[in-house]
Amino acid sequence: MMKRFCFLLLAAAAVLLAGCSSSGRVMDGDGMIRQAAYSQITPEEALEMMEKDNGHVVVDVRRQDEYDAGHIPGAILIPNESIGSDPPEELPDRDQVILIYCRTGNRSKQAAQKLAEMGYTNIYEFGGINTWPGELVKEEETAEVRAFNFENRSVLLNSGYEMPILGLGTYALDHDTCVNSVKTLLANGGRLIDTAYMYGNEEAVGEGVRRAMVEYGIPREEIFVITKIYPNQFHDPEAAIDIALEKLDLGYIDMMLLHHPGTDDVKAYKAMEKYAEAGKIHSLGLSNWYVEELTSFLPQITITPALVQNEIHPYYQERDVVPFIQEKGIVVQCWYPLGGRGYTADLLGDETIRAIAGAHGVSPAQVILRWDLQRGIVVIPGSGNPDHIIENLDLFGFELSEDEMAAIAALDRGEKHDWY
């Protein structure tokens, strides 16, 4: 009896060791040992393999900006999100030894599994670069002002995604008005919609997008939806993100912002980083962050924001803040571009703006929005009026001269219209 007990104990230990070994051997349901789809090893084991120079290739599956900030020498970049059902061109030999890593280990496991399913046979996944014991290569700073492409009306974000440079704000729109406004925007070529938890209309935005996709045949990947979580959600950010995903019901969120600074904002942003790694959020950003707030906040996070959204209009131009943000490779977006509710009439009636509008045969609103675009600022004017929504998209048939840009710049009063 004792011999049988010892034998069973040793067999159980062998099973546990086999399931956790770096070779990836596991026990299947029939008690047979088989080779796992890919092998998990430690960073130390990966470094040892690299030093032996055994014809391996090291693959970094993070984003371009993460790779530029620091990567393992010789590693090639193949972002996890770019790995589909076809073998990557960078990996033609399916028998080659492939060593895969990311930042924390989540994306590297996903990438390893996808490659294994394609028939790659020598895959070694060793987790995240955060525990890498060797040297790293850091590229030169690549942060630069993100140039607008006026031909396709988009800007390339530091996250690697293209974002439209003009769209629709949905603040204060009730459900039916919001659905119809989203559909109007999409039917007339607009592709950017901004919402937030505090607006109470994420469900309406999602409904409008889904209906437009069916009625107008617009692919989901052409539509860019931004939402935000509010400071009263920062204490449980995972729940807040899940709520947004559920309400929008669009498969993923193109961009999520923290609505404004608050207690646990770093905690909330780090939660968004995890969802970005999992592909549930594509780009991250901030709303109502200025020079002082950004200077304190940025060193505490890993993923650089792709966008900062602030109040900006001719009477409040943020001429010190906008360049500070743009020089970090972060896109600036403005809310209240037309001054905000209660102030729009005064701004649209400004003599300087009206004179410029008359010279171009356009509306004062179009002049202001074009002024923003020529400053490299994305615009999301809010409206529930179909005619205004269509007009606000028509910004590419004229261009403001340097003198006209300067004349509008001279209107700055430092007059902020909301407390954020």
Sine and cosine of phi, psi and omega as CSV:
sin_phi,cos_phi,sin_psi,cos_psi,sin_omega,cos_omega
0.00,0.00,-0.70,0.72,0.00,-1.00
-0.88,0.47,-0.66,0.75,0.00,-1.00
-0.89,0.46,-0.66,0.76,0.00,-1.00
-0.91,0.42,-0.64,0.77,0.01,-1.00
-0.89,0.46,-0.70,0.71,0.00,-1.00
-0.90,0.44,-0.64,0.77,0.01,-1.00
-0.89,0.46,-0.70,0.72,0.02,-1.00
-0.90,0.44,-0.63,0.78,0.01,-1.00
-0.90,0.44,-0.70,0.72,0.02,-1.00
-0.91,0.41,-0.62,0.78,0.01,-1.00
-0.90,0.43,-0.65,0.76,0.02,-1.00
-0.90,0.44,-0.67,0.74,0.02,-1.00
-0.89,0.46,-0.63,0.77,0.00,-1.00
-0.89,0.45,-0.63,0.77,0.03,-1.00
-0.89,0.46,-0.71,0.71,0.00,-1.00
-0.89,0.46,-0.69,0.72,0.00,-1.00
-0.91,0.42,-0.64,0.77,0.00,-1.00
-0.90,0.43,-0.62,0.78,-0.03,-1.00
-0.95,0.32,-0.35,0.94,-0.07,-1.00
-0.94,-0.34,-0.03,1.00,-0.12,-0.99
-0.93,0.36,0.38,-0.93,0.00,-1.00
-0.93,0.36,-0.30,0.95,0.02,-1.00
-0.96,0.27,-0.26,0.97,0.03,-1.00
0.99,0.14,0.26,0.97,0.00,-1.00
-0.97,0.25,0.72,-0.69,-0.01,-1.00
-0.73,-0.69,0.27,-0.96,0.01,-1.00
-0.99,-0.17,0.79,-0.61,0.00,-1.00
-1.00,0.01,-0.06,-1.00,-0.10,-0.99
-0.91,0.42,-0.37,0.93,-0.01,-1.00
-1.00,-0.04,0.10,0.99,0.00,-1.00
0.99,0.14,0.20,0.98,0.01,-1.00
-0.99,-0.12,0.65,-0.76,0.03,-1.00
-0.99,0.11,0.77,-0.64,0.04,-1.00
-0.74,-0.67,0.24,-0.97,0.01,-1.00
-0.99,0.12,0.74,-0.67,0.04,-1.00
-0.93,0.36,0.27,-0.96,-0.03,-1.00
-0.89,0.45,-0.54,0.84,0.07,-1.00
-0.50,-0.87,0.30,-0.96,-0.06,-1.00
-0.96,-0.28,0.66,-0.75,0.08,-1.00
-0.98,-0.20,0.80,-0.60,0.01,-1.00
-0.77,-0.64,0.18,-0.98,0.02,-1.00
-1.00,0.08,0.34,-0.94,0.09,-1.00
-0.84,0.54,-0.57,0.82,0.01,-1.00
-0.91,0.42,-0.65,0.76,0.05,-1.00
-0.92,0.40,-0.61,0.80,0.03,-1.00
-0.90,0.43,-0.68,0.73,0.02,-1.00
-0.88,0.48,-0.65,0.76,0.02,-1.00
-0.90,0.44,-0.66,0.75,0.03,-1.00
-0.90,0.44,-0.65,0.76,0.00,-1.00
-0.91,0.42,-0.62,0.78,-0.03,-1.00
-0.93,0.36,-0.40,0.92,0.03,-1.00
-0.99,0.17,-0.23,0.97,0.05,-1.00
0.78,0.62,0.90,0.43,-0.08,-1.00
-0.99,-0.17,0.56,0.83,0.02,-1.00
0.96,0.27,0.45,0.89,-0.06,-1.00
-1.00,0.08,0.21,-0.98,0.20,-0.98
-0.76,-0.65,0.71,-0.71,0.01,-1.00
-0.98,-0.18,0.78,-0.62,-0.07,-1.00
-0.88,-0.48,0.84,-0.55,0.08,-1.00
-0.99,-0.12,0.87,-0.50,-0.07,-1.00
-0.97,-0.26,0.37,0.93,0.06,-1.00
-1.00,0.09,-0.24,-0.97,0.05,-1.00
-1.00,0.01,0.20,-0.98,-0.03,-1.00
-0.86,0.51,-0.69,0.72,-0.05,-1.00
-0.92,0.39,-0.57,0.82,0.05,-1.00
-0.93,0.36,-0.67,0.74,0.02,-1.00
-0.88,0.48,-0.70,0.71,-0.02,-1.00
-0.90,0.44,-0.55,0.84,-0.04,-1.00
-0.94,0.33,-0.34,0.94,0.02,-1.00
0.32,-0.95,0.85,-0.53,-0.01,-1.00
-0.61,-0.79,0.26,-0.97,0.01,-1.00
-0.94,0.35,0.72,-0.69,-0.02,-1.00
-0.79,0.61,0.75,-0.66,0.03,-1.00
1.00,0.09,-0.12,0.99,-0.03,-1.00
-0.94,0.35,0.65,-0.76,0.11,-0.99
-0.99,-0.15,0.49,-0.87,-0.05,-1.00
-0.99,-0.12,0.87,-0.49,0.15,-0.99
-0.71,-0.70,1.00,0.00,-0.06,-1.00
-0.80,0.60,0.67,-0.74,-0.03,-1.00
-0.80,0.59,-0.66,0.75,-0.05,-1.00
-0.92,0.40,-0.32,0.95,-0.01,-1.00
-1.00,0.06,-0.15,0.99,-0.02,-1.00
-1.00,0.09,0.94,-0.35,-0.02,-1.00
-0.97,-0.24,-0.74,-0.67,-0.03,-1.00
-1.00,-0.07,-0.20,0.98,-0.01,-1.00
-0.97,-0.24,0.56,-0.83,0.01,-1.00
-0.85,0.52,0.69,-0.72,0.04,-1.00
-0.88,0.47,0.61,-0.79,0.01,-1.00
-0.88,0.47,-0.47,0.88,-0.04,-1.00
-0.95,0.31,-0.22,0.98,-0.05,-1.00
-0.82,-0.58,0.96,0.30,-0.07,-1.00
-0.96,0.29,-0.46,0.89,-0.08,-1.00
-0.99,-0.13,0.92,-0.39,-0.06,-1.00
-0.98,0.20,-0.13,0.99,0.06,-1.00
-0.99,-0.15,-0.09,1.00,-0.02,-1.00
-0.93,0.37,0.53,-0.85,0.06,-1.00
-0.95,0.31,0.84,-0.53,-0.04,-1.00
-0.87,-0.49,0.83,-0.56,0.04,-1.00
-0.95,-0.32,0.84,-0.55,-0.14,-0.99
-0.87,-0.50,0.67,-0.74,0.08,-1.00
-0.55,-0.83,0.27,-0.96,0.12,-0.99
-0.68,-0.74,-0.70,-0.72,0.02,-1.00
-0.99,-0.13,-0.73,0.69,-0.04,-1.00
-0.85,-0.53,-0.21,0.98,0.03,-1.00
0.89,-0.46,-0.26,0.97,-0.04,-1.00
-0.94,0.33,-0.79,0.61,-0.04,-1.00
-0.93,0.37,-0.54,0.84,0.00,-1.00
-0.91,0.40,-0.60,0.80,0.05,-1.00
-0.91,0.41,-0.67,0.74,0.02,-1.00
-0.88,0.47,-0.71,0.71,-0.02,-1.00
-0.90,0.43,-0.68,0.73,0.00,-1.00
-0.87,0.48,-0.67,0.74,0.00,-1.00
-0.91,0.42,-0.67,0.74,0.00,-1.00
-0.89,0.45,-0.67,0.74,0.01,-1.00
-0.92,0.40,-0.63,0.78,0.02,-1.00
-0.88,0.48,-0.63,0.78,0.00,-1.00
-0.93,0.37,-0.33,0.94,0.05,-1.00
-1.00,0.05,-0.07,1.00,0.05,-1.00
0.97,-0.24,0.14,0.99,0.09,-1.00
-0.95,0.30,0.71,-0.70,-0.21,-0.98
-0.93,-0.36,-0.20,0.98,-0.05,-1.00
-0.80,-0.59,0.89,0.46,-0.06,-1.00
-0.98,-0.21,0.76,-0.65,0.05,-1.00
-0.81,-0.59,0.88,-0.48,-0.01,-1.00
-0.97,-0.26,0.81,-0.59,-0.08,-1.00
-0.82,-0.57,0.49,0.87,0.19,-0.98
0.99,0.13,-0.67,-0.75,-0.16,-0.99
-0.95,-0.31,0.43,-0.90,0.00,-1.00
-0.93,0.36,-0.28,0.96,0.00,-1.00
-0.87,0.49,-0.42,0.91,-0.01,-1.00
-0.94,-0.35,0.29,0.96,-0.05,-1.00
-0.93,0.37,0.79,-0.61,-0.07,-1.00
-1.00,0.06,-0.16,0.99,-0.07,-1.00
-0.98,-0.18,-0.23,-0.97,0.00,-1.00
-0.98,0.18,0.36,-0.93,0.08,-1.00
-0.84,-0.54,0.46,-0.89,0.09,-1.00
-0.97,-0.23,0.78,-0.63,0.05,-1.00
-0.92,-0.38,0.81,-0.59,0.03,-1.00
-0.96,0.27,0.29,-0.96,0.09,-1.00
-0.90,0.43,0.44,-0.90,0.00,-1.00
-0.82,0.57,0.79,-0.61,0.00,-1.00
-0.95,-0.32,0.02,1.00,0.00,-1.00
-0.87,0.49,0.75,-0.66,0.01,-1.00
-0.42,-0.91,0.26,-0.97,0.07,-1.00
-0.90,0.44,0.80,-0.60,-0.04,-1.00
-0.97,0.23,0.93,-0.37,-0.07,-1.00
-0.96,0.27,0.67,-0.74,0.07,-1.00
-0.98,0.18,0.66,-0.75,0.12,-0.99
-0.99,-0.15,0.98,-0.19,-0.06,-1.00
-0.96,0.27,-0.28,0.96,0.01,-1.00
-0.95,0.30,-0.74,0.68,0.04,-1.00
-0.97,-0.24,0.11,0.99,0.14,-0.99
0.86,0.51,0.73,0.68,-0.03,-1.00
-0.57,-0.82,0.15,-0.99,0.09,-1.00
-0.69,-0.73,0.62,-0.78,0.04,-1.00
-1.00,0.07,0.89,-0.46,-0.01,-1.00
-0.98,0.20,0.33,-0.94,0.04,-1.00
-0.93,0.37,-0.16,0.99,0.07,-1.00
-0.99,0.12,-0.13,0.99,-0.01,-1.00
1.00,-0.09,-0.07,1.00,-0.01,-1.00
-0.99,-0.14,0.51,-0.86,0.10,-0.99
-1.00,0.04,0.69,-0.72,0.04,-1.00
-0.81,-0.58,0.70,-0.71,0.09,-1.00
-0.87,0.50,0.48,-0.88,-0.06,-1.00
-0.99,-0.13,0.02,1.00,0.11,-0.99
-0.50,-0.86,0.51,-0.86,-0.06,-1.00
-0.23,-0.97,-0.58,-0.81,-0.13,-0.99
-0.77,-0.64,0.76,-0.65,0.18,-0.98
-1.00,-0.08,0.63,-0.78,-0.11,-0.99
-0.90,-0.43,0.21,0.98,-0.01,-1.00
-0.83,0.56,0.74,-0.67,0.10,-1.00
0.96,0.30,0.15,0.99,0.06,-1.00
-1.00,0.07,0.78,-0.62,0.05,-1.00
-0.95,0.30,0.12,-0.99,-0.17,-0.99
-0.83,0.56,-0.83,0.55,-0.09,-1.00
-0.91,0.41,-0.67,0.74,0.03,-1.00
-0.89,0.46,-0.64,0.77,0.00,-1.00
-0.91,0.43,-0.72,0.69,0.01,-1.00
-0.85,0.53,-0.75,0.67,-0.04,-1.00
-0.92,0.38,-0.58,0.81,0.02,-1.00
-0.92,0.39,-0.68,0.73,0.04,-1.00
-0.88,0.48,-0.69,0.72,0.01,-1.00
-0.90,0.43,-0.64,0.77,0.02,-1.00
-0.89,0.46,-0.71,0.71,0.02,-1.00
-0.86,0.52,-0.77,0.64,-0.07,-1.00
-0.93,0.38,-0.58,0.81,0.01,-1.00
-0.92,0.39,-0.40,0.92,-0.06,-1.00
-0.94,-0.33,0.37,0.93,0.15,-0.99
0.99,-0.14,-0.18,0.98,0.06,-1.00
-0.95,0.32,0.50,-0.86,-0.05,-1.00
-0.67,-0.74,0.07,1.00,-0.05,-1.00
-0.89,-0.46,0.81,-0.59,0.02,-1.00
-0.77,-0.63,0.71,-0.71,0.00,-1.00
-0.90,-0.43,0.76,-0.65,0.06,-1.00
-0.64,-0.77,-0.16,-0.99,0.00,-1.00
-0.21,-0.98,0.40,-0.92,0.08,-1.00
-0.82,0.57,-0.69,0.73,-0.08,-1.00
-0.96,0.30,-0.25,0.97,0.05,-1.00
-0.97,0.24,-0.36,0.93,0.02,-1.00
0.94,0.33,0.33,0.94,-0.05,-1.00
-0.74,-0.67,0.41,0.91,0.06,-1.00
-0.87,0.50,-0.63,0.78,0.02,-1.00
-0.89,0.45,-0.63,0.78,0.01,-1.00
-0.92,0.40,-0.65,0.76,0.05,-1.00
-0.88,0.48,-0.73,0.68,0.02,-1.00
-0.86,0.50,-0.67,0.74,0.02,-1.00
-0.89,0.45,-0.69,0.72,0.00,-1.00
-0.88,0.47,-0.66,0.75,0.02,-1.00
-0.91,0.41,-0.74,0.67,-0.04,-1.00
-0.88,0.47,-0.67,0.75,0.01,-1.00
-0.91,0.41,-0.64,0.77,0.02,-1.00
-0.91,0.41,-0.61,0.79,0.02,-1.00
-0.87,0.50,-0.65,0.76,-0.02,-1.00
-0.97,0.25,-0.74,0.67,-0.12,-0.99
-0.96,0.28,-0.55,0.83,-0.08,-1.00
-0.93,-0.36,-0.03,1.00,0.03,-1.00
0.92,0.39,0.57,0.82,-0.02,-1.00
-1.00,0.00,0.82,-0.57,0.02,-1.00
-0.91,0.41,0.57,-0.82,0.02,-1.00
-0.83,0.55,-0.64,0.77,-0.09,-1.00
-0.93,0.37,-0.23,0.97,0.06,-1.00
-0.99,0.10,-0.23,0.97,-0.10,-0.99
-0.98,-0.20,0.70,-0.72,-0.07,-1.00
-0.87,-0.49,0.91,-0.40,-0.05,-1.00
-0.92,-0.39,0.80,-0.61,0.05,-1.00
-0.94,-0.33,0.70,-0.71,0.17,-0.99
-0.69,-0.72,0.10,-1.00,-0.11,-0.99
-0.64,-0.77,0.51,-0.86,0.17,-0.99
-0.96,-0.28,0.57,-0.82,-0.15,-0.99
-0.99,-0.11,0.43,-0.90,-0.03,-1.00
-0.80,0.61,-0.51,0.86,0.02,-1.00
-0.95,0.30,0.00,1.00,0.08,-1.00
-0.96,-0.29,-0.13,0.99,-0.14,-0.99
-0.90,0.43,-0.42,0.91,-0.05,-1.00
-0.93,0.36,-0.44,0.90,0.04,-1.00
-0.71,-0.70,0.94,0.35,-0.15,-0.99
-0.91,0.42,-0.55,0.84,0.01,-1.00
-0.87,0.50,-0.68,0.74,0.03,-1.00
-0.90,0.44,-0.63,0.78,0.01,-1.00
-0.90,0.44,-0.67,0.74,0.01,-1.00
-0.92,0.40,-0.67,0.74,0.01,-1.00
-0.89,0.46,-0.61,0.79,0.04,-1.00
-0.89,0.46,-0.69,0.72,0.00,-1.00
-0.90,0.44,-0.69,0.73,0.03,-1.00
-0.87,0.49,-0.66,0.75,-0.03,-1.00
-0.94,0.35,-0.70,0.72,-0.04,-1.00
-0.92,0.39,-0.70,0.72,0.00,-1.00
-0.94,0.35,-0.66,0.75,0.05,-1.00
0.81,0.59,0.77,0.64,-0.02,-1.00
-0.87,-0.49,0.19,0.98,0.02,-1.00
1.00,-0.03,-0.69,0.73,0.03,-1.00
-0.38,-0.92,0.23,-0.97,0.05,-1.00
-0.95,-0.31,0.80,-0.59,-0.03,-1.00
-0.91,0.42,-0.67,0.74,0.04,-1.00
-0.47,-0.88,0.68,-0.73,0.09,-1.00
-0.85,-0.53,0.68,-0.74,0.00,-1.00
-0.88,-0.47,0.46,-0.89,0.31,-0.95
-0.99,0.16,0.78,-0.62,-0.18,-0.98
-0.91,0.41,-0.64,0.77,0.18,-0.98
-0.23,-0.97,0.25,-0.97,-0.06,-1.00
-0.84,0.54,0.49,-0.87,0.03,-1.00
-0.08,-1.00,0.09,-1.00,0.03,-1.00
-0.84,0.54,0.74,-0.67,0.00,-1.00
0.94,0.33,0.39,0.92,0.01,-1.00
-0.91,0.41,-0.58,0.81,0.05,-1.00
-0.91,0.41,-0.67,0.74,0.04,-1.00
-0.85,0.52,-0.69,0.72,-0.02,-1.00
-0.91,0.41,-0.65,0.76,-0.01,-1.00
-0.91,0.40,-0.64,0.77,0.02,-1.00
-0.90,0.44,-0.54,0.84,0.09,-1.00
-0.91,0.41,-0.65,0.76,0.05,-1.00
-0.89,0.46,-0.58,0.81,0.05,-1.00
-0.86,0.52,-0.66,0.75,0.00,-1.00
-0.90,0.43,-0.65,0.76,0.03,-1.00
-0.93,0.36,-0.52,0.85,0.07,-1.00
-0.92,0.39,-0.65,0.76,0.04,-1.00
-0.88,0.47,-0.54,0.84,-0.02,-1.00
-1.00,0.09,-0.06,1.00,0.03,-1.00
0.99,0.12,0.11,0.99,-0.01,-1.00
-0.99,0.13,-0.40,0.91,0.16,-0.99
-0.82,-0.57,0.71,-0.71,-0.05,-1.00
-1.00,-0.01,-0.63,0.78,-0.03,-1.00
-0.66,-0.75,0.48,-0.88,-0.03,-1.00
-0.89,-0.46,0.41,-0.91,0.02,-1.00
-0.28,-0.96,-0.09,-1.00,-0.06,-1.00
-0.71,-0.71,0.45,-0.89,0.09,-1.00
-0.79,-0.62,0.72,-0.69,0.02,-1.00
0.92,0.38,0.68,0.74,0.12,-0.99
-0.93,-0.37,0.73,-0.68,-0.04,-1.00
-0.87,-0.49,-0.20,-0.98,-0.13,-0.99
-0.85,0.53,-0.77,0.63,-0.04,-1.00
-0.89,0.45,-0.71,0.71,-0.02,-1.00
-0.91,0.42,-0.68,0.74,0.00,-1.00
-0.92,0.40,-0.64,0.77,0.00,-1.00
-0.87,0.50,-0.60,0.80,0.02,-1.00
-0.98,0.17,-0.60,0.80,-0.17,-0.99
-0.99,0.17,-0.71,0.71,-0.15,-0.99
-0.84,0.54,-0.65,0.76,0.01,-1.00
-0.91,0.41,-0.23,0.97,-0.07,-1.00
-1.00,-0.06,-0.06,1.00,-0.07,-1.00
-0.85,-0.52,0.19,-0.98,-0.05,-1.00
-0.98,-0.18,-0.74,0.67,-0.04,-1.00
-1.00,-0.02,0.88,-0.47,0.03,-1.00
-0.89,0.45,0.73,-0.68,0.04,-1.00
-0.83,0.56,0.60,-0.80,0.07,-1.00
-1.00,0.08,-0.34,0.94,-0.11,-0.99
-0.45,-0.89,0.56,-0.83,0.19,-0.98
-0.82,-0.58,0.79,-0.61,-0.07,-1.00
-0.93,-0.37,0.88,-0.48,-0.04,-1.00
-0.72,-0.70,0.25,-0.97,0.14,-0.99
-0.94,0.35,0.83,-0.56,0.03,-1.00
-0.53,-0.85,0.77,-0.64,0.10,-1.00
-0.35,-0.94,0.13,-0.99,-0.09,-1.00
-0.84,0.55,-0.43,0.90,0.03,-1.00
-1.00,-0.01,-0.12,0.99,0.05,-1.00
-0.55,-0.83,1.00,-0.03,-0.26,-0.96
-0.99,-0.16,-0.21,0.98,0.02,-1.00
0.77,0.64,0.77,0.64,-0.09,-1.00
-0.94,0.34,-0.27,0.96,0.11,-0.99
-1.00,-0.04,-0.55,0.83,-0.08,-1.00
-0.97,0.23,-0.70,0.72,-0.08,-1.00
-0.84,0.53,-0.78,0.63,0.03,-1.00
-0.90,0.44,-0.57,0.82,0.02,-1.00
-0.86,0.52,-0.67,0.74,0.00,-1.00
-0.96,0.30,-0.74,0.67,-0.08,-1.00
-0.89,0.45,-0.58,0.81,-0.01,-1.00
-0.92,0.38,-0.23,0.97,0.08,-1.00
-1.00,-0.04,0.13,0.99,-0.01,-1.00
0.98,0.21,0.31,0.95,-0.01,-1.00
-0.97,-0.25,0.72,-0.69,0.01,-1.00
-0.98,0.19,0.59,-0.80,0.05,-1.00
-0.97,-0.24,0.67,-0.74,0.05,-1.00
-0.77,-0.64,0.60,-0.80,-0.04,-1.00
-0.92,-0.40,0.70,-0.71,0.24,-0.97
-0.97,-0.25,0.34,-0.94,-0.17,-0.99
0.84,0.54,0.67,0.75,-0.01,-1.00
-0.88,0.47,-0.41,0.91,-0.01,-1.00
-0.97,-0.23,0.32,0.95,0.11,-0.99
0.98,-0.20,-0.38,0.92,0.01,-1.00
1.00,-0.06,0.37,-0.93,-0.03,-1.00
-0.86,0.52,0.76,-0.65,-0.04,-1.00
1.00,-0.08,-0.25,0.97,-0.03,-1.00
-0.83,-0.55,-0.17,0.99,-0.10,-0.99
-0.88,0.47,-0.67,0.74,-0.06,-1.00
-0.87,0.49,-0.68,0.73,0.01,-1.00
-0.89,0.46,-0.69,0.73,-0.04,-1.00
-0.93,0.37,-0.70,0.71,-0.01,-1.00
-0.93,0.36,-0.36,0.93,0.02,-1.00
-1.00,-0.03,0.02,1.00,0.00,-1.00
-0.85,0.52,0.75,-0.66,-0.08,-1.00
-0.86,0.50,-0.66,0.75,-0.01,-1.00
-0.89,0.46,-0.72,0.69,-0.03,-1.00
-0.92,0.39,-0.65,0.76,0.01,-1.00
-0.90,0.43,-0.62,0.79,0.01,-1.00
-0.90,0.43,-0.67,0.74,0.02,-1.00
-0.91,0.41,-0.64,0.77,0.02,-1.00
-0.88,0.47,-0.68,0.74,0.01,-1.00
-0.89,0.45,-0.61,0.79,-0.01,-1.00
-0.91,0.42,-0.47,0.88,-0.04,-1.00
-0.97,-0.23,-0.10,1.00,-0.03,-1.00
0.93,0.36,0.56,0.83,0.01,-1.00
-0.79,-0.61,0.04,-1.00,-0.01,-1.00
-1.00,0.06,0.37,-0.93,0.09,-1.00
-0.83,0.56,-0.60,0.80,0.02,-1.00
-0.89,0.46,-0.66,0.75,0.01,-1.00
-0.90,0.43,-0.61,0.79,0.04,-1.00
-0.88,0.47,-0.72,0.69,-0.03,-1.00
-0.90,0.45,-0.70,0.71,-0.02,-1.00
-0.92,0.40,-0.62,0.79,0.05,-1.00
-0.92,0.40,-0.61,0.80,0.06,-1.00
-0.86,0.52,-0.68,0.73,0.06,-1.00
-0.88,0.48,-0.75,0.66,-0.04,-1.00
-0.86,0.51,-0.64,0.77,-0.01,-1.00
-0.96,0.30,-0.23,0.97,0.15,-0.99
-1.00,0.01,-0.04,1.00,-0.05,-1.00
0.98,0.18,0.53,0.85,-0.03,-1.00
-0.89,-0.45,0.82,-0.58,0.03,-1.00
-0.95,0.32,0.63,-0.77,-0.05,-1.00
-0.90,-0.44,0.67,-0.74,0.05,-1.00
-0.70,-0.71,0.91,0.42,0.00,-1.00
-0.88,0.48,0.69,-0.73,0.02,-1.00
-1.00,0.03,0.64,-0.77,0.04,-1.00
-0.21,-0.98,0.56,-0.83,0.13,-0.99
-0.93,-0.37,0.12,0.99,-0.03,-1.00
-0.99,-0.12,0.91,-0.42,-0.05,-1.00
-0.82,0.57,-0.65,0.76,0.00,-1.00
-0.90,0.44,-0.65,0.76,0.02,-1.00
-0.93,0.38,-0.64,0.77,0.01,-1.00
-0.87,0.50,-0.70,0.71,0.00,-1.00
-0.92,0.40,-0.68,0.74,0.01,-1.00
-0.88,0.47,-0.65,0.76,-0.05,-1.00
-0.92,0.38,-0.29,0.96,0.05,-1.00
-1.00,0.07,-0.25,0.97,-0.12,-0.99
-1.00,-0.07,0.97,0.25,-0.10,-0.99
-0.86,-0.51,0.17,0.98,-0.17,-0.98
-0.90,-0.44,0.17,0.99,0.04,-1.00
-0.99,-0.14,0.10,0.99,0.03,-1.00
-0.48,-0.88,0.27,-0.96,0.00,-1.00
-0.62,-0.79,0.69,-0.73,0.01,-1.00
-0.99,0.16,0.66,-0.75,0.04,-1.00
-0.97,0.24,0.20,-0.98,0.05,-1.00
-0.87,0.50,-0.64,0.77,0.01,-1.00
-0.91,0.42,-0.64,0.77,0.01,-1.00
-0.93,0.37,-0.64,0.77,0.07,-1.00
-0.88,0.48,-0.67,0.74,0.00,-1.00
-0.92,0.39,-0.61,0.79,0.00,-1.00
-0.90,0.45,-0.64,0.77,0.04,-1.00
-0.95,0.32,-0.61,0.79,0.04,-1.00
-0.86,0.50,-0.52,0.85,-0.02,-1.00
-0.95,0.30,-0.15,0.99,-0.01,-1.00
-0.99,0.13,-0.13,0.99,-0.09,-1.00
-0.84,0.54,0.81,-0.59,0.03,-1.00
-0.90,-0.43,-0.08,1.00,-0.14,-0.99
0.90,0.43,0.51,0.86,-0.14,-0.99
-0.99,-0.15,1.00,-0.07,-0.02,-1.00
-0.99,0.12,0.69,-0.73,-0.10,-1.00
-0.96,-0.27,0.03,1.00,0.10,-0.99
-0.58,-0.81,0.29,-0.96,-0.16,-0.99
-0.99,0.16,-0.29,0.96,-0.07,-1.00
-0.84,0.55,0.00,0.00,0.00,0.00
